[in-house]
Amino acid sequence: MPVKAVIFDIGGVLVQQSDRTAQRHWEKRLGLEDGLLGREIWTMPISLQAEIGRASEDDAWAAVADRFELNPIDAAALRGDFFSGSVWNTSLIDYARSLRARYKTGLISNAWPNARADVLRWVNGETFDDLIFSAEVGLAKPDRRIYKLALDRLRVQSTEAIFIDDVQGNVEGAQAIGMYGIHFENTEQTIAEIEWRLSC
């Protein structure tokens, strides 16, 4: 079936960690291997609860402070530093915006509460037709229900939609219900794969 919608992930796709200097500093300080700070934080039970709206962002960061035995000053510093190297992938956002003349566009993000406010500083209804944040709907990828919700809200069938994510398991969750999945590796590869599928 022809494609009618293109749906993007945010973290790791539309937002990328371009500078990990601050995170590396904390990994060394906390005795973690390079690249493991994010995994430690995102996989904590409270973080997973925050991801589906059952805990606040403050609750999650308080648990992080407890996990690493940080005093309030250091806890605040880690919270500020954690996202300091993140940048918006403006090339891919511009590309997504260019698709809107022909296709519906959307977002599905596994995100803590308050994520929408941060995202709306960069993207809005002029870029995407619909934005789904896991904490707002009580569902998180790769739960099939969150993909089905996105399809329903965009009013398209699964075989009419492309989904892009940097996590292979999340791509497979979309593919399991019939969507065309693209594993994000870099912007050029992703745009090329989208264009190939749109031309089919």
N, C-alpha and C positions, 0 to 999 in steps of 0.2 A: 504494500500500500504506500502511496506517496506520503512523505513526511509533512506534518502540519504543525509540529511543535518541537522546540529544542530547549532542553532543561539542563541547567548548570548547577554544580556544587559551588560553594564559596571557598572555604578554607582549603588551600593547596591548589586551587584552580583560579578563582577570581581574586583571591588574596594569597600572596606567597611570602615565605620567609626569605627575604633577600639577604639579610645580614644576621647571622647567628652569633655575633660576638658576645652580646649580653647573655644569651642562653648558655653559651660555652663557659662563660665566667661562672654562672651558677652551677653548671654541671660539675666543674672542677671543685667548687666550694662544697658542694653537697656529696661529692664522692660518686658521681654518676658517670657512666660511659658517655662519650660524645653522641649526641642525638637522642638520649633517653629521657631528657627532662619532660618533653611534651608527652611522651608515652606514659610516664609516671603520673602526670597530672590528669590526663584525659581518661585514664582507665581506673582512677580511684572510684570506689562505689558512690561517693557523694557527687562526683563529676557526672557519672552516668545518670544519677537521679536528676541533677540539674539539667541535663540534656533533654529530659522529657518533662521538664517543668515541675518536678517534685522537690526541688531545692533551689535556693536562690544563688546568684553568682557570689554574693558575700559568704554564704554558707560554704560554697566550694572552696573559696580562697582561704577561709578560716581552717578548713580541713587540711589544705595544703600546708599552711603554717604549722599545724599540729604534726603533720606527717614528717616534716623536716626540722621540727623543733626550732622554729624561727621566732624571734621576738617581734613585737609589732612593727618596729621600724624596718627590720629586714624583710618581714612579710610584705609590707607595702612596697618596698623596693623591688622584690621579686615580681609582684603583681604588675608593677609598672614596666619592668624590663622585659617581661615575657613576650609581649607583643611589639616591642620597640623596633624590631627589625622587619616587621610586616609591611608590605606595600601592595597596593591594588594593581592588578594586571590590566592596565588601561587598554592595552592592545586587544585583549580578549573581550573586555567590556565594550569597546567601540565596535568590535565585530558583532557581538550579541545585539547591540543597538541597531546595527545595519540589517539584521535579519528581520526586524519587526515589520517591515513593509510587506513581507511575504509569509511569515510564520509567527505563530504564538511563541513567546519565550517565557521561561520560568526559572525559579531557583528552588532547590531543596537543600537545606543546610542543617546538619546536626549542630545545634548551637545552644548555649546557655541562655537563660532569660536576659533581656535587654539587648540582645544582638541586633534586633531590628533597628533600633535607634542608631547604632554604629553604621549599619549597612546603608541606611537611608541618606547618610551624608554623601554617599558616592553613587548610589543607583536609586532609581525611583520608577514610577509608572511609565516614564518615557523610555526606559530600557527593558523592563520586564513586565509581563502581563500579570504575573502572580509570584508571590514570595512566600515560601513555606519554611518556617523555623520549627525545629523539632520540639523545643520547649513550649511553644505556643499550641501545638496540636497533640502533644503527649505521645508522639511516635517518633522513632529514630531509624535511620537507615542502618542495616539493610532490611528492616521490617517491610514486607511487601505492601502493607497498608498505606505507608506514607507515599509510595509511588502512585498507588491507585488514587489517593486523595488528590495528588497533583494532576493526574490525568482528568479526574472528574472536574476539577476547578478550571482546567483549560478546555474542557469539553472535547477531548480527543481520545482515540483508542490507543491502546498500548503499542500496537504496530505502526502507529502514526507519529511516534515520539522518539527522539534521540535524548539520551541522558549521558552527561559527562561528569566523571568523578576521578579523583586521584587515588582513591582506595579501591582496589580490585574487588573486594567483597561487596562494596556498595554498587559497583557496576554489575556484578553478578546478580544482586538482588533485583535490579531493574530488568536485566535480561530474563530473569525467571518468570516475569509476567508478560514477556513479549516485546519489551522496549529494545531499541537498538542502543547498546552500551558502548561508550568510548572511555578507555582508561587514559586519563590525562597524564602525559609525560612532559610535554612542553607545549607552548602556544602554537607554534608552527605545525607540529604534528596533529594537534587537536583540530585546528581549523581545516587542515587538509582532509582529515577523516570526516569531518562534518560535511564539507563540500562534496566529497565523494559520495556520501550517503544521500545527500540532497539531489545529486544528479542521477541517482538510480531510478 
